[in-house]
Amino acid sequence: MEEIQQKFDDILISLKVLKKGSCSLCLDKELMRDLSQILWISILYMNKQSPHFRVIGVFAEILSETLVDLFGDMEEPFVAFDSYKENYDKIFLQEIEQ
């Protein structure tokens, strides 16, 4: 589970760097929506295969919300990511205990 969480953090931190550098503006929004859909389907598949399905579900929800906000030009697209550890700490603790 720690490896999954680290990869998730790395992805969102990279998106933050892109946003700060305005690189995300160079990306075609339709392409990003398509990639987001492919990613979502992949996450749903992994969710069914993984013993940590609750945690992956949380990551999928946060990533999806962040991508929609980021490419929808919201001022603060990383709110969900910045607070996910506090908001979902009970789910993470349950997974660690199992």
Gaussian input, Z-matrix of N, CA and C with variables (Angstrom, degrees):
# hf/3-21g

backbone

0 1
 N
 C     1     B1
 C     2     B2     1     A1
 N     3     B3     2     A2     1     D1
 C     4     B4     3     A3     2     D2
 C     5     B5     4     A4     3     D3
 N     6     B6     5     A5     4     D4
 C     7     B7     6     A6     5     D5
 C     8     B8     7     A7     6     D6
 N     9     B9     8     A8     7     D7
 C    10    B10     9     A9     8     D8
 C    11    B11    10    A10     9     D9
 N    12    B12    11    A11    10    D10
 C    13    B13    12    A12    11    D11
 C    14    B14    13    A13    12    D12
 N    15    B15    14    A14    13    D13
 C    16    B16    15    A15    14    D14
 C    17    B17    16    A16    15    D15
 N    18    B18    17    A17    16    D16
 C    19    B19    18    A18    17    D17
 C    20    B20    19    A19    18    D18
 N    21    B21    20    A20    19    D19
 C    22    B22    21    A21    20    D20
 C    23    B23    22    A22    21    D21
 N    24    B24    23    A23    22    D22
 C    25    B25    24    A24    23    D23
 C    26    B26    25    A25    24    D24
 N    27    B27    26    A26    25    D25
 C    28    B28    27    A27    26    D26
 C    29    B29    28    A28    27    D27
 N    30    B30    29    A29    28    D28
 C    31    B31    30    A30    29    D29
 C    32    B32    31    A31    30    D30
 N    33    B33    32    A32    31    D31
 C    34    B34    33    A33    32    D32
 C    35    B35    34    A34    33    D33
 N    36    B36    35    A35    34    D34
 C    37    B37    36    A36    35    D35
 C    38    B38    37    A37    36    D36
 N    39    B39    38    A38    37    D37
 C    40    B40    39    A39    38    D38
 C    41    B41    40    A40    39    D39
 N    42    B42    41    A41    40    D40
 C    43    B43    42    A42    41    D41
 C    44    B44    43    A43    42    D42
 N    45    B45    44    A44    43    D43
 C    46    B46    45    A45    44    D44
 C    47    B47    46    A46    45    D45
 N    48    B48    47    A47    46    D46
 C    49    B49    48    A48    47    D47
 C    50    B50    49    A49    48    D48
 N    51    B51    50    A50    49    D49
 C    52    B52    51    A51    50    D50
 C    53    B53    52    A52    51    D51
 N    54    B54    53    A53    52    D52
 C    55    B55    54    A54    53    D53
 C    56    B56    55    A55    54    D54
 N    57    B57    56    A56    55    D55
 C    58    B58    57    A57    56    D56
 C    59    B59    58    A58    57    D57
 N    60    B60    59    A59    58    D58
 C    61    B61    60    A60    59    D59
 C    62    B62    61    A61    60    D60
 N    63    B63    62    A62    61    D61
 C    64    B64    63    A63    62    D62
 C    65    B65    64    A64    63    D63
 N    66    B66    65    A65    64    D64
 C    67    B67    66    A66    65    D65
 C    68    B68    67    A67    66    D66
 N    69    B69    68    A68    67    D67
 C    70    B70    69    A69    68    D68
 C    71    B71    70    A70    69    D69
 N    72    B72    71    A71    70    D70
 C    73    B73    72    A72    71    D71
 C    74    B74    73    A73    72    D72
 N    75    B75    74    A74    73    D73
 C    76    B76    75    A75    74    D74
 C    77    B77    76    A76    75    D75
 N    78    B78    77    A77    76    D76
 C    79    B79    78    A78    77    D77
 C    80    B80    79    A79    78    D78
 N    81    B81    80    A80    79    D79
 C    82    B82    81    A81    80    D80
 C    83    B83    82    A82    81    D81
 N    84    B84    83    A83    82    D82
 C    85    B85    84    A84    83    D83
 C    86    B86    85    A85    84    D84
 N    87    B87    86    A86    85    D85
 C    88    B88    87    A87    86    D86
 C    89    B89    88    A88    87    D87
 N    90    B90    89    A89    88    D88
 C    91    B91    90    A90    89    D89
 C    92    B92    91    A91    90    D90
 N    93    B93    92    A92    91    D91
 C    94    B94    93    A93    92    D92
 C    95    B95    94    A94    93    D93
 N    96    B96    95    A95    94    D94
 C    97    B97    96    A96    95    D95
 C    98    B98    97    A97    96    D96
 N    99    B99    98    A98    97    D97
 C   100   B100    99    A99    98    D98
 C   101   B101   100   A100    99    D99
 N   102   B102   101   A101   100   D100
 C   103   B103   102   A102   101   D101
 C   104   B104   103   A103   102   D102
 N   105   B105   104   A104   103   D103
 C   106   B106   105   A105   104   D104
 C   107   B107   106   A106   105   D105
 N   108   B108   107   A107   106   D106
 C   109   B109   108   A108   107   D107
 C   110   B110   109   A109   108   D108
 N   111   B111   110   A110   109   D109
 C   112   B112   111   A111   110   D110
 C   113   B113   112   A112   111   D111
 N   114   B114   113   A113   112   D112
 C   115   B115   114   A114   113   D113
 C   116   B116   115   A115   114   D114
 N   117   B117   116   A116   115   D115
 C   118   B118   117   A117   116   D116
 C   119   B119   118   A118   117   D117
 N   120   B120   119   A119   118   D118
 C   121   B121   120   A120   119   D119
 C   122   B122   121   A121   120   D120
 N   123   B123   122   A122   121   D121
 C   124   B124   123   A123   122   D122
 C   125   B125   124   A124   123   D123
 N   126   B126   125   A125   124   D124
 C   127   B127   126   A126   125   D125
 C   128   B128   127   A127   126   D126
 N   129   B129   128   A128   127   D127
 C   130   B130   129   A129   128   D128
 C   131   B131   130   A130   129   D129
 N   132   B132   131   A131   130   D130
 C   133   B133   132   A132   131   D131
 C   134   B134   133   A133   132   D132
 N   135   B135   134   A134   133   D133
 C   136   B136   135   A135   134   D134
 C   137   B137   136   A136   135   D135
 N   138   B138   137   A137   136   D136
 C   139   B139   138   A138   137   D137
 C   140   B140   139   A139   138   D138
 N   141   B141   140   A140   139   D139
 C   142   B142   141   A141   140   D140
 C   143   B143   142   A142   141   D141
 N   144   B144   143   A143   142   D142
 C   145   B145   144   A144   143   D143
 C   146   B146   145   A145   144   D144
 N   147   B147   146   A146   145   D145
 C   148   B148   147   A147   146   D146
 C   149   B149   148   A148   147   D147
 N   150   B150   149   A149   148   D148
 C   151   B151   150   A150   149   D149
 C   152   B152   151   A151   150   D150
 N   153   B153   152   A152   151   D151
 C   154   B154   153   A153   152   D152
 C   155   B155   154   A154   153   D153
 N   156   B156   155   A155   154   D154
 C   157   B157   156   A156   155   D155
 C   158   B158   157   A157   156   D156
 N   159   B159   158   A158   157   D157
 C   160   B160   159   A159   158   D158
 C   161   B161   160   A160   159   D159
 N   162   B162   161   A161   160   D160
 C   163   B163   162   A162   161   D161
 C   164   B164   163   A163   162   D162
 N   165   B165   164   A164   163   D163
 C   166   B166   165   A165   164   D164
 C   167   B167   166   A166   165   D165
 N   168   B168   167   A167   166   D166
 C   169   B169   168   A168   167   D167
 C   170   B170   169   A169   168   D168
 N   171   B171   170   A170   169   D169
 C   172   B172   171   A171   170   D170
 C   173   B173   172   A172   171   D171
 N   174   B174   173   A173   172   D172
 C   175   B175   174   A174   173   D173
 C   176   B176   175   A175   174   D174
 N   177   B177   176   A176   175   D175
 C   178   B178   177   A177   176   D176
 C   179   B179   178   A178   177   D177
 N   180   B180   179   A179   178   D178
 C   181   B181   180   A180   179   D179
 C   182   B182   181   A181   180   D180
 N   183   B183   182   A182   181   D181
 C   184   B184   183   A183   182   D182
 C   185   B185   184   A184   183   D183
 N   186   B186   185   A185   184   D184
 C   187   B187   186   A186   185   D185
 C   188   B188   187   A187   186   D186
 N   189   B189   188   A188   187   D187
 C   190   B190   189   A189   188   D188
 C   191   B191   190   A190   189   D189
 N   192   B192   191   A191   190   D190
 C   193   B193   192   A192   191   D191
 C   194   B194   193   A193   192   D192
 N   195   B195   194   A194   193   D193
 C   196   B196   195   A195   194   D194
 C   197   B197   196   A196   195   D195
 N   198   B198   197   A197   196   D196
 C   199   B199   198   A198   197   D197
 C   200   B200   199   A199   198   D198
 N   201   B201   200   A200   199   D199
 C   202   B202   201   A201   200   D200
 C   203   B203   202   A202   201   D201
 N   204   B204   203   A203   202   D202
 C   205   B205   204   A204   203   D203
 C   206   B206   205   A205   204   D204
 N   207   B207   206   A206   205   D205
 C   208   B208   207   A207   206   D206
 C   209   B209   208   A208   207   D207
 N   210   B210   209   A209   208   D208
 C   211   B211   210   A210   209   D209
 C   212   B212   211   A211   210   D210
 N   213   B213   212   A212   211   D211
 C   214   B214   213   A213   212   D212
 C   215   B215   214   A214   213   D213
 N   216   B216   215   A215   214   D214
 C   217   B217   216   A216   215   D215
 C   218   B218   217   A217   216   D216
 N   219   B219   218   A218   217   D217
 C   220   B220   219   A219   218   D218
 C   221   B221   220   A220   219   D219
 N   222   B222   221   A221   220   D220
 C   223   B223   222   A222   221   D221
 C   224   B224   223   A223   222   D222
 N   225   B225   224   A224   223   D223
 C   226   B226   225   A225   224   D224
 C   227   B227   226   A226   225   D225
 N   228   B228   227   A227   226   D226
 C   229   B229   228   A228   227   D227
 C   230   B230   229   A229   228   D228
 N   231   B231   230   A230   229   D229
 C   232   B232   231   A231   230   D230
 C   233   B233   232   A232   231   D231
 N   234   B234   233   A233   232   D232
 C   235   B235   234   A234   233   D233
 C   236   B236   235   A235   234   D234
 N   237   B237   236   A236   235   D235
 C   238   B238   237   A237   236   D236
 C   239   B239   238   A238   237   D237
 N   240   B240   239   A239   238   D238
 C   241   B241   240   A240   239   D239
 C   242   B242   241   A241   240   D240
 N   243   B243   242   A242   241   D241
 C   244   B244   243   A243   242   D242
 C   245   B245   244   A244   243   D243
 N   246   B246   245   A245   244   D244
 C   247   B247   246   A246   245   D245
 C   248   B248   247   A247   246   D246
 N   249   B249   248   A248   247   D247
 C   250   B250   249   A249   248   D248
 C   251   B251   250   A250   249   D249
 N   252   B252   251   A251   250   D250
 C   253   B253   252   A252   251   D251
 C   254   B254   253   A253   252   D252
 N   255   B255   254   A254   253   D253
 C   256   B256   255   A255   254   D254
 C   257   B257   256   A256   255   D255
 N   258   B258   257   A257   256   D256
 C   259   B259   258   A258   257   D257
 C   260   B260   259   A259   258   D258
 N   261   B261   260   A260   259   D259
 C   262   B262   261   A261   260   D260
 C   263   B263   262   A262   261   D261
 N   264   B264   263   A263   262   D262
 C   265   B265   264   A264   263   D263
 C   266   B266   265   A265   264   D264
 N   267   B267   266   A266   265   D265
 C   268   B268   267   A267   266   D266
 C   269   B269   268   A268   267   D267
 N   270   B270   269   A269   268   D268
 C   271   B271   270   A270   269   D269
 C   272   B272   271   A271   270   D270
 N   273   B273   272   A272   271   D271
 C   274   B274   273   A273   272   D272
 C   275   B275   274   A274   273   D273
 N   276   B276   275   A275   274   D274
 C   277   B277   276   A276   275   D275
 C   278   B278   277   A277   276   D276
 N   279   B279   278   A278   277   D277
 C   280   B280   279   A279   278   D278
 C   281   B281   280   A280   279   D279
 N   282   B282   281   A281   280   D280
 C   283   B283   282   A282   281   D281
 C   284   B284   283   A283   282   D282
 N   285   B285   284   A284   283   D283
 C   286   B286   285   A285   284   D284
 C   287   B287   286   A286   285   D285
 N   288   B288   287   A287   286   D286
 C   289   B289   288   A288   287   D287
 C   290   B290   289   A289   288   D288
 N   291   B291   290   A290   289   D289
 C   292   B292   291   A291   290   D290
 C   293   B293   292   A292   291   D291

   B1=1.4355
   B2=1.5296
   B3=1.3073
   B4=1.4678
   B5=1.5250
   B6=1.3306
   B7=1.4702
   B8=1.5300
   B9=1.3211
   B10=1.4613
   B11=1.5240
   B12=1.3265
   B13=1.4609
   B14=1.5264
   B15=1.3229
   B16=1.4635
   B17=1.5325
   B18=1.3277
   B19=1.4662
   B20=1.5244
   B21=1.3224
   B22=1.4635
   B23=1.5296
   B24=1.3205
   B25=1.4663
   B26=1.5260
   B27=1.3187
   B28=1.4699
   B29=1.5302
   B30=1.3223
   B31=1.4642
   B32=1.5215
   B33=1.3260
   B34=1.4592
   B35=1.5203
   B36=1.3096
   B37=1.4681
   B38=1.5284
   B39=1.3185
   B40=1.4719
   B41=1.5225
   B42=1.3251
   B43=1.4621
   B44=1.5264
   B45=1.3287
   B46=1.4725
   B47=1.5237
   B48=1.3230
   B49=1.4665
   B50=1.5271
   B51=1.3322
   B52=1.4670
   B53=1.5242
   B54=1.3124
   B55=1.4655
   B56=1.5236
   B57=1.3300
   B58=1.4667
   B59=1.5194
   B60=1.3210
   B61=1.4569
   B62=1.5145
   B63=1.3129
   B64=1.4694
   B65=1.5242
   B66=1.3246
   B67=1.4657
   B68=1.5217
   B69=1.3181
   B70=1.4641
   B71=1.5176
   B72=1.3219
   B73=1.4566
   B74=1.5239
   B75=1.3303
   B76=1.4595
   B77=1.5288
   B78=1.3187
   B79=1.4541
   B80=1.5241
   B81=1.3111
   B82=1.4513
   B83=1.5295
   B84=1.3165
   B85=1.4647
   B86=1.5230
   B87=1.3281
   B88=1.4614
   B89=1.5244
   B90=1.3140
   B91=1.4602
   B92=1.5278
   B93=1.3137
   B94=1.4581
   B95=1.5269
   B96=1.3252
   B97=1.4623
   B98=1.5257
   B99=1.3329
   B100=1.4658
   B101=1.5240
   B102=1.3216
   B103=1.4664
   B104=1.5226
   B105=1.3062
   B106=1.4581
   B107=1.5284
   B108=1.3274
   B109=1.4598
   B110=1.5255
   B111=1.3254
   B112=1.4675
   B113=1.5240
   B114=1.3153
   B115=1.4626
   B116=1.5225
   B117=1.3117
   B118=1.4633
   B119=1.5302
   B120=1.3217
   B121=1.4630
   B122=1.5286
   B123=1.3233
   B124=1.4675
   B125=1.5193
   B126=1.3146
   B127=1.4661
   B128=1.5225
   B129=1.3239
   B130=1.4603
   B131=1.5283
   B132=1.3296
   B133=1.4605
   B134=1.5281
   B135=1.3341
   B136=1.4693
   B137=1.5175
   B138=1.3124
   B139=1.4524
   B140=1.5270
   B141=1.3232
   B142=1.4593
   B143=1.5292
   B144=1.3263
   B145=1.4569
   B146=1.5286
   B147=1.2991
   B148=1.4589
   B149=1.5262
   B150=1.3290
   B151=1.4635
   B152=1.5323
   B153=1.3153
   B154=1.4687
   B155=1.5294
   B156=1.3314
   B157=1.4605
   B158=1.5211
   B159=1.3212
   B160=1.4732
   B161=1.5214
   B162=1.3187
   B163=1.4649
   B164=1.5251
   B165=1.3171
   B166=1.4637
   B167=1.5265
   B168=1.3160
   B169=1.4581
   B170=1.5197
   B171=1.3334
   B172=1.4697
   B173=1.5229
   B174=1.3371
   B175=1.4645
   B176=1.5325
   B177=1.3203
   B178=1.4659
   B179=1.5202
   B180=1.3088
   B181=1.4650
   B182=1.5250
   B183=1.3214
   B184=1.4642
   B185=1.5242
   B186=1.3217
   B187=1.4598
   B188=1.5242
   B189=1.3161
   B190=1.4558
   B191=1.5262
   B192=1.3218
   B193=1.4701
   B194=1.5258
   B195=1.3253
   B196=1.4616
   B197=1.5231
   B198=1.3307
   B199=1.4658
   B200=1.5262
   B201=1.3272
   B202=1.4669
   B203=1.5258
   B204=1.3339
   B205=1.4667
   B206=1.5217
   B207=1.3243
   B208=1.4605
   B209=1.5236
   B210=1.3085
   B211=1.4551
   B212=1.5230
   B213=1.3219
   B214=1.4576
   B215=1.5168
   B216=1.3241
   B217=1.4633
   B218=1.5284
   B219=1.3156
   B220=1.4671
   B221=1.5271
   B222=1.3182
   B223=1.4634
   B224=1.5243
   B225=1.3161
   B226=1.4617
   B227=1.5328
   B228=1.3246
   B229=1.4672
   B230=1.5308
   B231=1.3242
   B232=1.4639
   B233=1.5252
   B234=1.3222
   B235=1.4624
   B236=1.5300
   B237=1.3196
   B238=1.4699
   B239=1.5252
   B240=1.3255
   B241=1.4648
   B242=1.5245
   B243=1.3172
   B244=1.4605
   B245=1.5227
   B246=1.3201
   B247=1.4631
   B248=1.5296
   B249=1.3325
   B250=1.4658
   B251=1.5212
   B252=1.3176
   B253=1.4673
   B254=1.5223
   B255=1.3320
   B256=1.4607
   B257=1.5304
   B258=1.3249
   B259=1.4630
   B260=1.5260
   B261=1.3204
   B262=1.4632
   B263=1.5270
   B264=1.3211
   B265=1.4612
   B266=1.5239
   B267=1.3243
   B268=1.4674
   B269=1.5267
   B270=1.3135
   B271=1.4710
   B272=1.5226
   B273=1.3366
   B274=1.4638
   B275=1.5267
   B276=1.3233
   B277=1.4630
   B278=1.5232
   B279=1.3265
   B280=1.4629
   B281=1.5226
   B282=1.3186
   B283=1.4608
   B284=1.5244
   B285=1.3198
   B286=1.4651
   B287=1.5207
   B288=1.3294
   B289=1.4611
   B290=1.5223
   B291=1.3246
   B292=1.4736
   B293=1.4539
   A1=111.18
   A2=118.20
   A3=121.33
   A4=111.20
   A5=116.43
   A6=120.51
   A7=110.63
   A8=116.67
   A9=120.96
   A10=110.05
   A11=116.10
   A12=119.95
   A13=111.21
   A14=117.57
   A15=120.77
   A16=111.03
   A17=116.84
   A18=120.01
   A19=110.89
   A20=116.11
   A21=120.99
   A22=110.37
   A23=116.74
   A24=120.90
   A25=110.99
   A26=117.32
   A27=121.51
   A28=111.73
   A29=116.44
   A30=120.61
   A31=110.53
   A32=116.96
   A33=119.57
   A34=112.14
   A35=117.63
   A36=120.24
   A37=109.64
   A38=117.38
   A39=120.86
   A40=111.09
   A41=117.13
   A42=120.24
   A43=111.25
   A44=116.30
   A45=119.88
   A46=110.66
   A47=116.38
   A48=120.69
   A49=109.89
   A50=116.78
   A51=120.48
   A52=111.34
   A53=116.18
   A54=120.17
   A55=110.73
   A56=116.68
   A57=120.49
   A58=111.18
   A59=117.02
   A60=121.17
   A61=113.16
   A62=117.21
   A63=123.88
   A64=112.51
   A65=117.64
   A66=120.12
   A67=111.50
   A68=116.58
   A69=119.10
   A70=111.68
   A71=117.14
   A72=120.13
   A73=111.55
   A74=117.07
   A75=121.47
   A76=111.97
   A77=117.79
   A78=121.55
   A79=110.69
   A80=115.83
   A81=121.87
   A82=109.00
   A83=116.92
   A84=120.81
   A85=112.39
   A86=117.76
   A87=119.70
   A88=110.62
   A89=116.24
   A90=120.70
   A91=109.95
   A92=116.89
   A93=120.36
   A94=111.04
   A95=117.75
   A96=120.09
   A97=110.44
   A98=116.72
   A99=120.59
   A100=110.85
   A101=116.35
   A102=120.19
   A103=110.79
   A104=116.27
   A105=120.75
   A106=110.81
   A107=117.46
   A108=121.07
   A109=111.25
   A110=116.50
   A111=120.34
   A112=109.95
   A113=115.82
   A114=120.56
   A115=110.48
   A116=116.73
   A117=121.06
   A118=110.73
   A119=117.84
   A120=121.40
   A121=110.29
   A122=116.60
   A123=120.67
   A124=111.10
   A125=116.08
   A126=120.10
   A127=110.16
   A128=117.12
   A129=119.58
   A130=110.90
   A131=116.93
   A132=120.74
   A133=110.43
   A134=115.97
   A135=120.00
   A136=110.40
   A137=116.06
   A138=121.21
   A139=110.64
   A140=116.95
   A141=121.27
   A142=111.76
   A143=117.53
   A144=121.99
   A145=113.33
   A146=117.23
   A147=121.10
   A148=112.29
   A149=116.24
   A150=119.05
   A151=111.63
   A152=117.09
   A153=121.62
   A154=110.47
   A155=116.20
   A156=119.95
   A157=113.27
   A158=118.44
   A159=119.67
   A160=111.17
   A161=116.10
   A162=120.51
   A163=110.16
   A164=117.26
   A165=120.50
   A166=110.09
   A167=117.12
   A168=120.44
   A169=112.24
   A170=116.57
   A171=121.28
   A172=109.68
   A173=116.78
   A174=120.35
   A175=110.80
   A176=116.79
   A177=120.56
   A178=110.89
   A179=116.20
   A180=120.49
   A181=111.21
   A182=116.72
   A183=121.28
   A184=110.81
   A185=117.24
   A186=120.77
   A187=110.85
   A188=116.82
   A189=120.92
   A190=110.78
   A191=116.93
   A192=120.85
   A193=111.12
   A194=116.31
   A195=120.50
   A196=111.27
   A197=117.45
   A198=120.25
   A199=111.83
   A200=116.34
   A201=119.69
   A202=109.96
   A203=116.84
   A204=120.50
   A205=111.77
   A206=116.80
   A207=121.15
   A208=111.37
   A209=116.56
   A210=119.95
   A211=112.50
   A212=116.05
   A213=121.10
   A214=110.96
   A215=116.00
   A216=123.42
   A217=113.39
   A218=117.68
   A219=120.90
   A220=107.95
   A221=116.41
   A222=119.87
   A223=112.16
   A224=117.19
   A225=121.93
   A226=110.10
   A227=118.52
   A228=119.74
   A229=114.48
   A230=118.03
   A231=119.98
   A232=113.61
   A233=117.70
   A234=121.51
   A235=110.59
   A236=117.28
   A237=121.09
   A238=110.89
   A239=117.18
   A240=120.80
   A241=111.40
   A242=116.73
   A243=120.39
   A244=113.06
   A245=117.39
   A246=119.28
   A247=113.86
   A248=117.73
   A249=118.35
   A250=113.61
   A251=118.44
   A252=119.62
   A253=111.01
   A254=117.14
   A255=120.31
   A256=111.31
   A257=116.41
   A258=120.35
   A259=113.44
   A260=117.01
   A261=120.62
   A262=112.55
   A263=117.34
   A264=120.16
   A265=112.62
   A266=118.75
   A267=120.70
   A268=111.14
   A269=116.82
   A270=120.60
   A271=110.15
   A272=117.07
   A273=120.58
   A274=111.03
   A275=117.35
   A276=120.66
   A277=111.12
   A278=117.51
   A279=120.83
   A280=111.05
   A281=117.24
   A282=121.13
   A283=111.18
   A284=116.79
   A285=120.51
   A286=110.23
   A287=117.02
   A288=121.58
   A289=112.42
   A290=117.43
   A291=120.20
   A292=109.46
   D1=-35.88
   D2=179.73
   D3=-61.30
   D4=-38.13
   D5=178.99
   D6=-64.99
   D7=-41.43
   D8=178.36
   D9=-62.94
   D10=-45.06
   D11=-179.71
   D12=-63.57
   D13=-39.85
   D14=179.86
   D15=-64.66
   D16=-42.22
   D17=177.98
   D18=-63.25
   D19=-41.71
   D20=177.70
   D21=-60.12
   D22=-48.97
   D23=178.43
   D24=-58.84
   D25=-43.21
   D26=-179.93
   D27=-60.49
   D28=-42.36
   D29=-179.97
   D30=-62.94
   D31=-47.78
   D32=-176.94
   D33=-70.51
   D34=-34.70
   D35=176.21
   D36=-65.34
   D37=-39.18
   D38=176.60
   D39=-63.05
   D40=-39.88
   D41=177.04
   D42=-63.79
   D43=-37.04
   D44=176.86
   D45=-62.34
   D46=-43.05
   D47=179.30
   D48=-62.29
   D49=-43.70
   D50=177.44
   D51=-60.47
   D52=-42.38
   D53=-179.34
   D54=-63.72
   D55=-44.35
   D56=-179.97
   D57=-63.45
   D58=-35.06
   D59=-179.84
   D60=-87.05
   D61=3.61
   D62=-178.86
   D63=59.73
   D64=18.12
   D65=177.90
   D66=-68.59
   D67=-28.09
   D68=-178.49
   D69=-63.87
   D70=-23.11
   D71=179.56
   D72=-68.77
   D73=-21.59
   D74=-178.93
   D75=-78.62
   D76=-14.93
   D77=-175.40
   D78=-86.82
   D79=138.04
   D80=177.04
   D81=-67.11
   D82=125.57
   D83=-175.93
   D84=-65.17
   D85=-34.32
   D86=177.10
   D87=-64.98
   D88=-42.42
   D89=177.43
   D90=-60.70
   D91=-43.24
   D92=-179.18
   D93=-66.17
   D94=-37.31
   D95=176.50
   D96=-63.97
   D97=-41.91
   D98=178.09
   D99=-63.12
   D100=-44.33
   D101=178.08
   D102=-62.77
   D103=-39.28
   D104=178.42
   D105=-62.29
   D106=-41.52
   D107=178.22
   D108=-64.78
   D109=-42.79
   D110=177.72
   D111=-62.28
   D112=-43.55
   D113=178.40
   D114=-61.23
   D115=-44.12
   D116=-179.40
   D117=-60.93
   D118=-44.47
   D119=178.83
   D120=-62.99
   D121=-40.72
   D122=178.21
   D123=-63.48
   D124=-41.44
   D125=179.69
   D126=-65.71
   D127=-40.82
   D128=177.89
   D129=-60.74
   D130=-40.63
   D131=177.88
   D132=-63.74
   D133=-48.14
   D134=179.63
   D135=-61.19
   D136=-37.23
   D137=180.00
   D138=-57.04
   D139=-40.26
   D140=179.84
   D141=-72.03
   D142=-27.45
   D143=-175.16
   D144=-91.28
   D145=-19.01
   D146=-170.78
   D147=-95.70
   D148=143.08
   D149=173.99
   D150=-70.59
   D151=-15.67
   D152=-179.45
   D153=-101.72
   D154=45.81
   D155=-172.47
   D156=-62.04
   D157=-32.22
   D158=179.83
   D159=-66.27
   D160=-44.58
   D161=-179.27
   D162=-65.48
   D163=-43.67
   D164=179.11
   D165=-63.07
   D166=-36.90
   D167=175.79
   D168=-61.64
   D169=-40.66
   D170=176.67
   D171=-63.30
   D172=-47.39
   D173=-179.73
   D174=-60.94
   D175=-41.01
   D176=179.50
   D177=-62.95
   D178=-43.13
   D179=179.65
   D180=-62.54
   D181=-46.28
   D182=-178.65
   D183=-66.98
   D184=-44.04
   D185=179.97
   D186=-63.21
   D187=-43.68
   D188=179.06
   D189=-62.14
   D190=-47.25
   D191=179.16
   D192=-60.94
   D193=-42.04
   D194=-179.10
   D195=-65.57
   D196=-43.73
   D197=179.45
   D198=-63.70
   D199=-42.51
   D200=178.53
   D201=-61.64
   D202=-45.27
   D203=179.64
   D204=-67.49
   D205=-40.27
   D206=-177.96
   D207=-64.06
   D208=-48.03
   D209=-177.29
   D210=-87.30
   D211=-3.83
   D212=171.88
   D213=-94.80
   D214=8.79
   D215=177.14
   D216=61.13
   D217=35.13
   D218=174.10
   D219=-70.53
   D220=147.90
   D221=-178.93
   D222=-67.36
   D223=-38.09
   D224=-177.68
   D225=-121.51
   D226=75.12
   D227=-175.11
   D228=-76.37
   D229=-9.23
   D230=-173.86
   D231=-106.08
   D232=18.21
   D233=-178.78
   D234=-60.01
   D235=-47.15
   D236=-178.69
   D237=-62.08
   D238=-42.27
   D239=179.90
   D240=-67.10
   D241=-43.88
   D242=-176.08
   D243=-62.86
   D244=-24.45
   D245=-176.67
   D246=-117.63
   D247=10.89
   D248=-173.85
   D249=-65.97
   D250=-34.27
   D251=-177.90
   D252=-65.13
   D253=-38.11
   D254=177.89
   D255=-74.27
   D256=-40.34
   D257=-175.85
   D258=-71.21
   D259=-29.23
   D260=-175.03
   D261=-118.70
   D262=22.21
   D263=-175.72
   D264=-61.06
   D265=-33.09
   D266=179.57
   D267=-64.69
   D268=-41.22
   D269=179.02
   D270=-65.01
   D271=-42.94
   D272=179.76
   D273=-64.29
   D274=-41.90
   D275=179.09
   D276=-63.78
   D277=-40.28
   D278=178.06
   D279=-61.89
   D280=-41.03
   D281=179.94
   D282=-67.18
   D283=-38.81
   D284=179.55
   D285=-65.83
   D286=-39.16
   D287=-178.17
   D288=-68.91
   D289=-25.26
   D290=-177.53
   D291=-79.97

